[in-house]
């Protein structure tokens, strides 16, 4: 059976390709956002705990800030890698 290359079928295929690209972008954005948020929360908690052990009070705040920043960056990277695995490039 031969393919029907009518204008209607071509338009349907174009819409499908655009929808796939839109969904892939949404998955990438969601994975990076989740990774960033979870990384910042986990990194902040770990940093606060370490800072408290070193210098209670001010160390807690400094450790939380540093941990959250490092955790957010790492989480964004991991989220992007997960998105790459979920969405074939």
C-alpha positions as a Markdown table, in Angstrom:
| # | Residue | x | y | z |
|---|---|---|---|---|
| 1 | Unk | 0.0 | 0.0 | 0.0 |
| 2 | Unk | 1.4 | 3.4 | -0.9 |
| 3 | Unk | 1.4 | 6.4 | 1.4 |
| 4 | Unk | -1.2 | 9.1 | 0.8 |
| 5 | Unk | 0.7 | 12.4 | 0.6 |
| 6 | Unk | -2.3 | 14.6 | 0.5 |
| 7 | Unk | -2.2 | 18.1 | 1.9 |
| 8 | Unk | -4.4 | 17.0 | 4.9 |
| 9 | Unk | -2.0 | 14.2 | 5.8 |
| 10 | Unk | 1.0 | 16.5 | 5.5 |
| 11 | Unk | -0.6 | 19.0 | 7.8 |
| 12 | Unk | -1.4 | 16.3 | 10.3 |
| 13 | Unk | 2.2 | 15.1 | 10.3 |
| 14 | Unk | 3.5 | 18.7 | 10.8 |
| 15 | Unk | 1.2 | 19.1 | 13.8 |
| 16 | Unk | 2.4 | 15.8 | 15.3 |
| 17 | Unk | 6.0 | 16.8 | 14.9 |
| 18 | Unk | 5.4 | 20.2 | 16.5 |
| 19 | Unk | 3.5 | 18.6 | 19.4 |
| 20 | Unk | 6.4 | 16.2 | 20.0 |
| 21 | Unk | 8.8 | 19.1 | 20.1 |
| 22 | Unk | 6.6 | 20.9 | 22.6 |
| 23 | Unk | 6.3 | 17.9 | 24.8 |
| 24 | Unk | 10.0 | 17.3 | 24.7 |
| 25 | Unk | 10.6 | 20.9 | 25.8 |
| 26 | Unk | 8.1 | 20.6 | 28.6 |
| 27 | Unk | 9.8 | 17.4 | 29.9 |
| 28 | Unk | 13.2 | 19.1 | 29.8 |
| 29 | Unk | 11.9 | 22.1 | 31.7 |
| 30 | Unk | 10.1 | 20.0 | 34.3 |
| 31 | Unk | 13.1 | 17.8 | 34.9 |
| 32 | Unk | 15.5 | 20.7 | 35.3 |
| 33 | Unk | 13.1 | 22.5 | 37.6 |
| 34 | Unk | 12.6 | 19.4 | 39.8 |
| 35 | Unk | 16.3 | 18.8 | 39.9 |
| 36 | Unk | 17.1 | 22.4 | 40.8 |
| 37 | Unk | 14.5 | 22.5 | 43.6 |
| 38 | Unk | 15.3 | 19.1 | 45.1 |
| 39 | Unk | 19.1 | 19.8 | 44.8 |
| 40 | Unk | 18.7 | 23.2 | 46.6 |
| 41 | Unk | 16.6 | 21.7 | 49.4 |
| 42 | Unk | 18.9 | 18.7 | 50.0 |
| 43 | Unk | 22.1 | 20.8 | 49.6 |
| 44 | Unk | 20.7 | 23.4 | 51.9 |
| 45 | Unk | 19.9 | 20.9 | 54.6 |
| 46 | Unk | 23.2 | 19.2 | 54.3 |
| 47 | Unk | 25.1 | 22.5 | 54.3 |
| 48 | Unk | 23.2 | 23.7 | 57.4 |
| 49 | Unk | 24.0 | 20.5 | 59.2 |
| 50 | Unk | 27.7 | 20.8 | 58.4 |
| 51 | Unk | 27.8 | 24.5 | 59.2 |
| 52 | Unk | 26.1 | 23.8 | 62.6 |
| 53 | Unk | 28.8 | 21.3 | 63.4 |
| 54 | Unk | 31.6 | 23.7 | 62.6 |
| 55 | Unk | 30.2 | 27.0 | 64.0 |
| 56 | Unk | 26.7 | 26.9 | 65.4 |
| 57 | Unk | 24.5 | 29.9 | 64.5 |
| 58 | Unk | 26.3 | 31.8 | 61.7 |
| 59 | Unk | 27.8 | 28.5 | 60.4 |
| 60 | Unk | 24.3 | 27.2 | 59.9 |
| 61 | Unk | 23.3 | 30.1 | 57.7 |
| 62 | Unk | 26.5 | 30.1 | 55.7 |
| 63 | Unk | 26.5 | 26.4 | 55.3 |
| 64 | Unk | 22.8 | 26.4 | 54.2 |
| 65 | Unk | 23.5 | 29.1 | 51.6 |
| 66 | Unk | 26.5 | 27.4 | 50.2 |
| 67 | Unk | 24.8 | 24.0 | 50.2 |
| 68 | Unk | 21.7 | 25.3 | 48.5 |
| 69 | Unk | 23.7 | 27.0 | 45.8 |
| 70 | Unk | 25.9 | 23.9 | 45.1 |
| 71 | Unk | 22.8 | 21.6 | 45.3 |
| 72 | Unk | 20.8 | 23.7 | 42.9 |
| 73 | Unk | 23.6 | 23.7 | 40.3 |
| 74 | Unk | 24.1 | 19.9 | 40.7 |
| 75 | Unk | 20.4 | 19.3 | 40.6 |
| 76 | Unk | 19.9 | 21.3 | 37.4 |
| 77 | Unk | 22.7 | 19.3 | 35.8 |
| 78 | Unk | 21.3 | 15.9 | 36.9 |
| 79 | Unk | 17.8 | 17.0 | 35.9 |
| 80 | Unk | 19.1 | 17.9 | 32.4 |
| 81 | Unk | 20.7 | 14.4 | 32.1 |
| 82 | Unk | 17.5 | 12.7 | 33.2 |
| 83 | Unk | 15.6 | 14.7 | 30.6 |
| 84 | Unk | 18.1 | 13.6 | 27.9 |
| 85 | Unk | 17.4 | 10.0 | 28.9 |
| 86 | Unk | 13.6 | 10.5 | 28.8 |
| 87 | Unk | 13.6 | 12.4 | 25.5 |
| 88 | Unk | 15.6 | 11.0 | 22.7 |
| 89 | Unk | 17.7 | 13.6 | 21.1 |
